[in-house]
Amino acid sequence: MREFEQMEMQFFIKPGTELEWYDTWKEKRMAWHRALGLPVENYRFHDHIKLAHYANAACDIEFKFPMGFKELEGIHSRTDFDLGAHEEHSGKKLRYFDTETNESYVPYVLETSIGLDRMFLAVLSAAYEEEKLANGEERVVLRIPAPIAPVKVTVMPLIKKDGLPEKARAIIDTLKLSHNCQYDDKDSIGKRYRRQDAIGTPYCITVDHDTLNDDAVTLRDRDTMLQERVAIVDLDRIVSEKVDLKGLLGKL
């Protein structure tokens, strides 16, 4: 790529503690990647043998793309090169006074730098699957982890009459303030499921004639294709538990 879109963090630390913090951030960053729910075996560390002149430790988190393992994120212990160079060329002191030890020092920097477009490619390449079903059919499915899937849920009336579309629209009104939802009433229900599988929608809600009597709907899981009957009053809570980013971050 000619451009490398990235997001960086610089963590300021006391000189002499940098290698301890380096190991800590290696662990934290790998935990973040694995929390996405992609296959654990797709990740590995690659430690740098030849270091840049300013670094005393460096590694990459690599991901197994279709073209092999490639860098996804870099973690570098940059010593005092950054602030020391600023201090030298600006003539301004950039020191931190530690009130606990009564000493002044130029902080060392521990940097993490993640490729945003590479993360996008990692998710798509790991999620894409052409699956052979038990009945001999095939489906294309994007198994994007539910918390980062663009569309969280699609609501589908079984047919376009008998009050089912109106009921489906009413359900969307209860969900759309919390989640990105779609409405789909075109083609057979099977074709609609396949369309949503292909764009990575983790859950589909089907409104049928029984819904008008029992105020319940069928909730279908993209990955397992299992369906369960769920009360409409519980939908917002159930969907939120399944797709909320807080659940993903809670694994860290």
N, C-alpha and C positions, 0 to 999 in steps of 0.2 A: 504494500500500500504506500502511496505517496504521502499520505497523512496518517498520523497516529493520534486519534482523539483519546485523551486520557484525563484522569482525575487523580490528583496527588494530595497526599497528606504529609506534612513535616511535623514530627514530634520532637520537642526540645527536651533534652535530658542532661543530666550531670555527667561530665567527663569521668570515665572509669566504669560507668554503668551501662555503656552502649551495647556490649555484647549480650548482656542479660536482657535488655529491652529488645534487641534484635531477635533473640529466640522467642520472646513473648509475642512480638508482632508477627513472626512467621506462623506461630500457632493460631493467633487470632484471625489472621487473614485467611488461612486455609479453612478454618472453621466457618468463616463467612461464606466462602465459595461452596463448601459442602452442604451448608444449610439450604441452598437453593433447591436441593433434591435431585440434582443430576448425579449420574453414576460416580461413586467414589473413586473407582479405578481410572477415571478419566483425568485425575489430577496427580501431579507429582511435583516435587521440588527439584530444581536444578541449581546447585551451588556453583558460584563463579570461582574458577581457579585463578584466572588472571583478573586482578582487581584494578579499578580506576585509581588514579594517583591519590584521590581524596578519600577513598573508602578503606575500611578495615574488615568489612564483611559484606557480602552481597549474594543474593539468590533470585531466581525467578520461580513463580508458580506457573507451571506449564499445564496446558489442557490438550487432551487428545482430540484434535480436529480430524476431519476426514483425510487431511494431508499429513497427519502425524502430530506428534507433540510439538506445540509451539508456545511461545511466551504469552501469558495472559496478564501477569502482574509482576512488577519488580519490587524487591525489598532491599534497601541499601542503608548501611551504617556509614554516614558521610562525614563522621568526626566533626571538627569545627571549621571545615573548609568554607561553608556558605557564610556564616556570620563573621568568621575571621577575615574573609576576603572583603565583605562589606565594610567591616571596621577599618581595614587597611586603606581601602580606596576612598572611603567617605571622610575619614578622619574623625568619625564619631564613635564613641564607645558603645558597644552592643553587649554589655555584660549583665549578668544576673547576680544579684546579691542574695546569697542563701542565709536567711536569718537564723537558721538552726545551727549552721556550722561557722557563721561569721566569715564567710569567704566569698570572693567575687570571681566569676569565671565566664568565659565565652561558652554558651551551651553547645553541646554536640547535637547533631540532627540525625534522627532515624526517619527515613522516607519510605513511604509506600506509594506506588504509582500503578494504577490499573487502567488497562485499555478498554474504553467503553464500547467501541465498535467490535472489538474482539470478544467482549462479553456477550454482545448481541449475537455474534456468529456462533459462539460456544453453545448458547442456549438453543438456537435454531437447529444446529447440526446434531446436538444430542437428543433433541425432542422429536425430530422427524423420523417417522417410521412408516413403512409399507407393510401392513400387518395381514397375515393370512388367517382368516377366521375358521372356526370349526366347521361351518357349513360350506366351506370351499370358496366363499367370497373373499375379496380383499378390500381393505380400507386404508386410506392415507390418514394418519393421525399425527398431530403435533402435541406431544406430551409436555407442554410447557408447564412448569410448576404453577399450580393454581394461584398463589399469591402474586405472581408477576405476569399472568396471562392477560392480554389486552382486553378481551371480553370475558367477563366472569360467568355470566349466565344468559341463556336464551330462553325466552318464554314462547311456547307454541300452542295455539289452539289446534285440537285434533282436526277440525274442519272449520270452514269459514262461514258458519251459520249457527243457528240455534242458541245464540247468546254466548258462544264460546270465545269469539274474538273480544267481546266486551269484557268478559271475565279475565282473559289473559292481559288485556290492557290495564285493568285495575290492579292486577298482581304486579305488573311492571312499575306502576306508580308507587307501590310500597317498597320496591327494591332499588329504583334508579337513583335515589338520593345517596345510597351507600355504595352501589356497585355499577360498573359499566354493563348495561344490559342490551340485548337485541330482541326484536320481535320478528318471528318468521312464520308465515302461514302458506308459503308457496311449495307445491309438490307434496309428495307423500311424506309421512312422518319419518320413514327410513332414510329418504334422500336428505331430509333436513338434518337428521342426526349426522349423516356423513359430511355434510357441508360444515357443520360446527366442529366435528372432529378435525377436519382439515385445517381450520384456522386456530385450533387449540382451545376452544371454549370448554372449560372443565365440567360445566354442569348445564343440563337442559331440563326445563320444566314443561311438562305436557298437561294441558287443560283438556279434559274430556267431559262427556255427559255426566259421569258420576260426580264430577266436581261441583256441578250445580246443586247436588243433593247433600254431599258430605263435606263440602268445603275443604277438599284435599286434592292434591295433584301428584303426578308421577315425577320424581326427581331421578334423573339418569346421570351416572358417572361416566365421564369420557374414557377413562383408562380401563375400567373393568367392564363397562357397558351394563353394569347392574342397575336395576331400577327399584325404587322404594316409594311407598305411598307416604306422603307427608302432609300434615295439616297446613293450610295456608297461613294460619296464625303463627306457625313456627318457622316459616320459610326464611324470614330475614335473619333470625338467629342462627339457623342451620347453615345457610349459605355463608354468613359472616364467619362462622367458626372454621369453615372449610377454606376460605379464600383470603382471610385477613392476613396482611403482612406481619402483624404482631405475632402470629403463630410461628412464622418463619424466623423472625428476629429473636423469639423466645428460646430458640435452640442454641443461641450463641452463649 
